[in-house]
């Protein structure tokens, strides 16, 4: 009688790609699509709501930056919560709250009501930014982690670009067109909420909490027999990530670069992208809607290119190089020497570069921190970035109005150069890093 062949064992972070990983990745990417759509649609909606809601430059800036301010608050608060109570509960239900808030925007009658809803929506999205990155990072095999997290970047840009397409086709529906733009965003969030309900808790987080049996059951059910959880993470920590540890000598440089690089990428991204039709108008582009469509197409193309190359280039090289190239393109635009076609082409190239580099926003911050600090660290990085983008989005209409578009573009060039310099000085290399080795 022949004996059964021994079960082949494989470390948790080296398991082959399974259908389970596809489900988790799709769930996280779907949330990013919804997030991008929610944030992208406000630019066109605010432009159309200016007359019915009596919006001046300050109100337009407030409404454009409200969700980003909410993202700052939500990310800052959620990091510690995600590290203490776990990933799954927040991951499963935050899209339901986003759908309800999105639908409520249809019924506003005053600017202050929309301001409150946009801030609340941003807060929910801030939770999702943190928990999606933490959970997908911890559930992904190391060989596929970069690509899976990069696809989140594609999904976000796809949602952001698709919002422009939807807004483009809804803009002629009459005085309430802006309401339809905002309520449509409830659709993606609702669908993703349903899809996420089957995603389990992170086994790495469970082990950090001493719940080893629960972690083993999840691994057995989702990945099968023979998967070995890393012994190096099997230490019980009674508390989640602590702010004191985040800013300790061991982690403070990672904490700083996580916030700085992220902020320097998204400040021009949101400041320019949110008010793109107004910027094209200030630069005398003949067809601002066609220019915006080209910009968003190249955003999506850049995200795809970034996904292809992100695991083939060292993280530091990718980060520093795209900062320098983006600053160069914006510097040409700030010089004011281009005609209408040149402006559109240059903005499309800028979108391509910035969107490709945005892949690192989904990969790099989770790799900077160990499991017990990952939620808190990612939350801090996202919060810093959203604070910067909220302030810049609020200020952009006023800067353009009082100092001109060239001044606004020059300020974005300075931000990108700061990102390049700080990344050169402080950014660690995290390619092929094993999460279990971070303690």
Secondary structure, DSSP 8 states (H G I E B T S, - for coil): ---------EEGGG----HHHHHHHHHHHHHHHHHHHHHHHHHHHHHHHHHHTT--HHHHHHHHHHHHHHHHHHHHHHHHHHHHH-SHHHHHHHHHHHHHHHHHGGG--SHHHHHHHHHHHHHHHHHHHHHHHHHHHHHS-HHHHHHHHHHHHHHHHHHHHHHHHHHHHHTTS-TTHHHHHHHHTHHHHHHHHHHHTT----HHHHHHTT-HHHHHHHHHHHH-TTEE--GGG----SS---HHHHTSTTTHHHHHHHHHHHHHHHHHHHHHHHTHHHHHHHTT-S-HHHHHHHHHHHHHHHHHHHHHHTTTS-HHHHHHHHHHHHHHHHHHHHTT---HHHHHHHHHHHHHHHHHHTHHHHHHHHHTS-HHHHHHHHHHHHHHHHHHHHHHHHHHHHHHHHH-HHHHHHHHHHHHHHHHHHHHHH----TT--GGG--
